[in-house]
Amino acid sequence: MNEFRVDVVLPCLNEAGALPWLLARLPEGYRAIVVDNGSTDDSAAIAEAAGATVVFEARRGFGAAAHAGLLQATAPIVAFCDADASMDPSDLPLVVDPVAAGEADLVLGRRRPTTAGSWPLHARIANSTLSWRLRRITGVNIYDLGPMRAARREDLLSLDLQDRRSGYPLEVFLKAASRGWRIREVDTPYAPRVGRSKVTGTVRGTLTAITDMSRLLKEAGK
């Protein structure tokens, strides 16, 4: 039986066009956990054929898929990455290695667009505003609540995460900060995704994410 040192959770909704490239670029010792969140294409079959562990999560929502993957994970370190090929899995060691070395408890990938069309303007503005609020609230020097991140599995489970929508990454960050975790941000390349984004690719999706995150900030008394 293979022993994986890192499990990579890939929430997935109709990503058949991106998965072959994505899964082929995982570093050695990393296992892909593809969480199918109701795909109507061949995403699950493609992932399984590529050797990924496939989990089916019927409840729609990024947080529902991400948490289902976390519960499936067994490796000591769990990383998260979008399944749309906007981020290169070969870059995962950038967020994983500081955790593995005991230098950080949570590492976030700060997106650095590789082309002008990688990151829609409305999404960048929303992200900048959120990051400013988080710096002011927590004192953590963060500039992007990006989709690539890593932490120890047991630490993540201890956070008792409850959000199952777009606020999941924010809940991770807020709870980690409140517990005094060592949080680090590193630069990660960000390319145009394959297909249309379910969140930041549309103004409606971005507004939904803002609503979810605003609720979390309010609940946290921020």
Rosetta blueprint (number, residue, H / E / L):
1 M L
2 N L
3 E L
4 F L
5 R L
6 V E
7 D E
8 V E
9 V E
10 L E
11 P E
12 C E
13 L L
14 N L
15 E L
16 A L
17 G L
18 A L
19 L H
20 P H
21 W H
22 L H
23 L H
24 A H
25 R L
26 L L
27 P L
28 E L
29 G L
30 Y E
31 R E
32 A E
33 I E
34 V E
35 V E
36 D E
37 N L
38 G L
39 S L
40 T L
41 D L
42 D L
43 S H
44 A H
45 A H
46 I H
47 A H
48 E H
49 A H
50 A L
51 G L
52 A L
53 T E
54 V E
55 V E
56 F E
57 E L
58 A L
59 R L
60 R L
61 G L
62 F H
63 G H
64 A H
65 A H
66 A H
67 H H
68 A H
69 G H
70 L H
71 L H
72 Q H
73 A L
74 T L
75 A L
76 P L
77 I E
78 V E
79 A E
80 F E
81 C L
82 D L
83 A L
84 D L
85 A L
86 S L
87 M L
88 D L
89 P H
90 S H
91 D H
92 L L
93 P H
94 L H
95 V H
96 V H
97 D H
98 P H
99 V H
100 A H
101 A L
102 G L
103 E L
104 A L
105 D L
106 L E
107 V E
108 L E
109 G E
110 R E
111 R E
112 R E
113 P E
114 T L
115 T L
116 A L
117 G L
118 S L
119 W L
120 P L
121 L H
122 H H
123 A H
124 R H
125 I H
126 A H
127 N H
128 S H
129 T H
130 L H
131 S H
132 W H
133 R H
134 L H
135 R H
136 R H
137 I H
138 T H
139 G L
140 V L
141 N L
142 I L
143 Y L
144 D L
145 L L
146 G L
147 P L
148 M L
149 R E
150 A E
151 A E
152 R E
153 R H
154 E H
155 D H
156 L H
157 L H
158 S H
159 L L
160 D L
161 L L
162 Q L
163 D L
164 R L
165 R L
166 S L
167 G L
168 Y H
169 P H
170 L H
171 E H
172 V H
173 F H
174 L H
175 K H
176 A H
177 A H
178 S H
179 R L
180 G L
181 W L
182 R L
183 I E
184 R E
185 E E
186 V E
187 D E
188 T E
189 P E
190 Y E
191 A L
192 P L
193 R L
194 V L
195 G L
196 R L
197 S L
198 K L
199 V L
200 T L
201 G L
202 T L
203 V H
204 R H
205 G H
206 T H
207 L H
208 T H
209 A H
210 I H
211 T H
212 D H
213 M H
214 S H
215 R H
216 L H
217 L H
218 K H
219 E H
220 A L
221 G L
222 K L
